[in-house]
Amino acid sequence: MKRSLLSVCTGTILFISAAVLVAVTMAAPVHAQSSLTRISVDNLTNTDSDHKTEVEPDTFAWGNTIVSAFHVGRRPGSIGWGSADVGFRLPPMAA
């Protein structure tokens, strides 16, 4: 059974359109499900540190408990940078 050129072209166009639609849908950016929440503020006042800085964060988890740790108040040194303090944040139920 011979198919007409029009039906072959129509099928090809539909297939390509569906493939492009799937590719565009898969490439669309996904938005975060939650907003950012400030968990800490550098309120130290010593003069040998760069304040309003909280850097090198890391997060540790065990079961349902998540703990965040970070450097507070960067402090320049002769060997390298340090911090004026270490900050941490526990989940509300664990605090």
N, C-alpha and C positions, 0 to 999 in steps of 0.2 A: 504494500500500500504506500503510495507516494504522498508525502506531505507537501503542502504548498510552501513557497518561499515566505509568504506572509505569516503563516503559523509558526515556522521555525524562528523567524525574526522576533515575533511577539513573545514566544517562549523564552528566547535568549534575553530579551530586554527585561522581562519579568524576573528571570533568575538573577541577572546582574543587579537590578534594582533591589531585590530582596537581600542580596549579599552586601550591597553598599549600606542598606538600612541597618543590618545587623552589625556591620563594622563600626558605623557611626554611633550606634547605641552602646556598644561595648567600650568605645573610646571616650565616651562622655565622662567628665570628671564626677567623682563621687564626693558629696558634701558630708562633712563630719556630723555625727548625730548629737554631739554635745558642744557646749560653748566652753571657752577657756575660763578658768577660775584662778584668781590670785591666791596662792597658798602661803606666801611669806613676803616680808618687806625688810630690807636691810635698814635697821634703825641704830646701828652702832655709830659711835662718834669719835673713836680714836683717830689721831692725826696721821698715823703712818700707813693708812690703807686707802685704797680707792673705793669709795662707798657708792651706794645705790647699785651695787653689782652682786648678783647671785649667779654663779657660773658652774660649769661642769656637773650638771645634774645627772643623777642615775636613779633608777627605780628597781626595787627588789620586791618580789612577790612570793608568798607562801600561802597556798589555798586561797581564801578570800581576802587576805590581808595584803595590802600594798603599802610599802614604805618608800618615800623619796628622800634622797640626801643630796646636798649641794654645798658648795663653798660660798661663804658670805663675806663681803668686804675684801676684795683682792689686795694682797700685800706684796709689794715688790721686794725681792731679796737678792743677795749676791750670787746665789746658786740658781735661783729660779723664783717663780711666783708661788706664793702661799695664800693663806686666807686668814682673816681676823677671827673667824669663827666657822663652825660647821652647822649648817641648818638641816633640819629634817622635818618631815610631815608624815603623820600617821593618819589612817582613816578615822573619821569621827567616832566610830564605835570603839576603836582601840585607844583613843587618846585619854 
